[in-house]
Amino acid sequence: MKTVLIALALIASLGIAQADDRKCDRHERRQMEPNWILERQSAGQVQGVPTSRIINGSREIDIYPNGLMFEKGNVVGIRPTR
């Protein structure tokens, strides 16, 4: 009888240990999208807001007055200033 109770306790604890709420993790990641414009400004990479934006498919490239072109947190090029 003791062996049966121990076996049932082990099986129950394994079932509880593997339970996970994965919906919560995905929901938090979706809400934590950073504001790239504010991140660039706080890092001192640029001043002000982008003057234009190029949208090519799923890519969004912000162009600043100093010619720097950013896609999310990455510099993707420099446009010559006129």
MODELLER restraints for C-alpha pairs under 7 A, 6 or more apart:
rsr = mdl.restraints
at = mdl.atoms
rsr.add(forms.Gaussian(group=physical.xy_distance, feature=features.Distance(at['CA:36:A'], at['CA:72:A']), mean=5.73, stdev=0.5))
rsr.add(forms.Gaussian(group=physical.xy_distance, feature=features.Distance(at['CA:36:A'], at['CA:73:A']), mean=6.17, stdev=0.5))
rsr.add(forms.Gaussian(group=physical.xy_distance, feature=features.Distance(at['CA:40:A'], at['CA:46:A']), mean=6.14, stdev=0.5))
rsr.add(forms.Gaussian(group=physical.xy_distance, feature=features.Distance(at['CA:41:A'], at['CA:47:A']), mean=5.87, stdev=0.5))
rsr.add(forms.Gaussian(group=physical.xy_distance, feature=features.Distance(at['CA:49:A'], at['CA:64:A']), mean=6.86, stdev=0.5))
rsr.add(forms.Gaussian(group=physical.xy_distance, feature=features.Distance(at['CA:50:A'], at['CA:62:A']), mean=5.77, stdev=0.5))
rsr.add(forms.Gaussian(group=physical.xy_distance, feature=features.Distance(at['CA:50:A'], at['CA:63:A']), mean=5.37, stdev=0.5))
rsr.add(forms.Gaussian(group=physical.xy_distance, feature=features.Distance(at['CA:50:A'], at['CA:64:A']), mean=4.43, stdev=0.5))
rsr.add(forms.Gaussian(group=physical.xy_distance, feature=features.Distance(at['CA:51:A'], at['CA:63:A']), mean=6.00, stdev=0.5))
rsr.add(forms.Gaussian(group=physical.xy_distance, feature=features.Distance(at['CA:51:A'], at['CA:64:A']), mean=5.40, stdev=0.5))
rsr.add(forms.Gaussian(group=physical.xy_distance, feature=features.Distance(at['CA:51:A'], at['CA:65:A']), mean=6.20, stdev=0.5))
rsr.add(forms.Gaussian(group=physical.xy_distance, feature=features.Distance(at['CA:52:A'], at['CA:62:A']), mean=6.10, stdev=0.5))
rsr.add(forms.Gaussian(group=physical.xy_distance, feature=features.Distance(at['CA:52:A'], at['CA:63:A']), mean=5.30, stdev=0.5))
rsr.add(forms.Gaussian(group=physical.xy_distance, feature=features.Distance(at['CA:53:A'], at['CA:60:A']), mean=6.72, stdev=0.5))
rsr.add(forms.Gaussian(group=physical.xy_distance, feature=features.Distance(at['CA:53:A'], at['CA:61:A']), mean=5.50, stdev=0.5))
rsr.add(forms.Gaussian(group=physical.xy_distance, feature=features.Distance(at['CA:53:A'], at['CA:62:A']), mean=4.52, stdev=0.5))
rsr.add(forms.Gaussian(group=physical.xy_distance, feature=features.Distance(at['CA:53:A'], at['CA:63:A']), mean=5.89, stdev=0.5))
rsr.add(forms.Gaussian(group=physical.xy_distance, feature=features.Distance(at['CA:54:A'], at['CA:60:A']), mean=5.85, stdev=0.5))
rsr.add(forms.Gaussian(group=physical.xy_distance, feature=features.Distance(at['CA:54:A'], at['CA:61:A']), mean=5.06, stdev=0.5))
rsr.add(forms.Gaussian(group=physical.xy_distance, feature=features.Distance(at['CA:54:A'], at['CA:62:A']), mean=6.53, stdev=0.5))
rsr.add(forms.Gaussian(group=physical.xy_distance, feature=features.Distance(at['CA:55:A'], at['CA:61:A']), mean=6.37, stdev=0.5))
rsr.add(forms.Gaussian(group=physical.xy_distance, feature=features.Distance(at['CA:60:A'], at['CA:71:A']), mean=5.99, stdev=0.5))
rsr.add(forms.Gaussian(group=physical.xy_distance, feature=features.Distance(at['CA:61:A'], at['CA:69:A']), mean=6.32, stdev=0.5))
rsr.add(forms.Gaussian(group=physical.xy_distance, feature=features.Distance(at['CA:61:A'], at['CA:70:A']), mean=5.45, stdev=0.5))
rsr.add(forms.Gaussian(group=physical.xy_distance, feature=features.Distance(at['CA:61:A'], at['CA:71:A']), mean=4.70, stdev=0.5))
rsr.add(forms.Gaussian(group=physical.xy_distance, feature=features.Distance(at['CA:62:A'], at['CA:69:A']), mean=5.59, stdev=0.5))
rsr.add(forms.Gaussian(group=physical.xy_distance, feature=features.Distance(at['CA:62:A'], at['CA:70:A']), mean=5.24, stdev=0.5))
rsr.add(forms.Gaussian(group=physical.xy_distance, feature=features.Distance(at['CA:62:A'], at['CA:71:A']), mean=6.48, stdev=0.5))
rsr.add(forms.Gaussian(group=physical.xy_distance, feature=features.Distance(at['CA:63:A'], at['CA:69:A']), mean=4.59, stdev=0.5))
rsr.add(forms.Gaussian(group=physical.xy_distance, feature=features.Distance(at['CA:63:A'], at['CA:70:A']), mean=6.65, stdev=0.5))
rsr.add(forms.Gaussian(group=physical.xy_distance, feature=features.Distance(at['CA:66:A'], at['CA:81:A']), mean=6.88, stdev=0.5))
rsr.add(forms.Gaussian(group=physical.xy_distance, feature=features.Distance(at['CA:67:A'], at['CA:78:A']), mean=5.23, stdev=0.5))
rsr.add(forms.Gaussian(group=physical.xy_distance, feature=features.Distance(at['CA:67:A'], at['CA:79:A']), mean=4.62, stdev=0.5))
rsr.add(forms.Gaussian(group=physical.xy_distance, feature=features.Distance(at['CA:67:A'], at['CA:80:A']), mean=5.96, stdev=0.5))
rsr.add(forms.Gaussian(group=physical.xy_distance, feature=features.Distance(at['CA:67:A'], at['CA:81:A']), mean=5.88, stdev=0.5))
rsr.add(forms.Gaussian(group=physical.xy_distance, feature=features.Distance(at['CA:68:A'], at['CA:75:A']), mean=7.00, stdev=0.5))
rsr.add(forms.Gaussian(group=physical.xy_distance, feature=features.Distance(at['CA:68:A'], at['CA:77:A']), mean=6.24, stdev=0.5))
rsr.add(forms.Gaussian(group=physical.xy_distance, feature=features.Distance(at['CA:68:A'], at['CA:78:A']), mean=4.62, stdev=0.5))
rsr.add(forms.Gaussian(group=physical.xy_distance, feature=features.Distance(at['CA:68:A'], at['CA:79:A']), mean=6.37, stdev=0.5))
rsr.add(forms.Gaussian(group=physical.xy_distance, feature=features.Distance(at['CA:69:A'], at['CA:75:A']), mean=5.77, stdev=0.5))
rsr.add(forms.Gaussian(group=physical.xy_distance, feature=features.Distance(at['CA:69:A'], at['CA:76:A']), mean=5.62, stdev=0.5))
rsr.add(forms.Gaussian(group=physical.xy_distance, feature=features.Distance(at['CA:69:A'], at['CA:77:A']), mean=5.13, stdev=0.5))
rsr.add(forms.Gaussian(group=physical.xy_distance, feature=features.Distance(at['CA:69:A'], at['CA:78:A']), mean=5.65, stdev=0.5))
rsr.add(forms.Gaussian(group=physical.xy_distance, feature=features.Distance(at['CA:70:A'], at['CA:76:A']), mean=5.47, stdev=0.5))
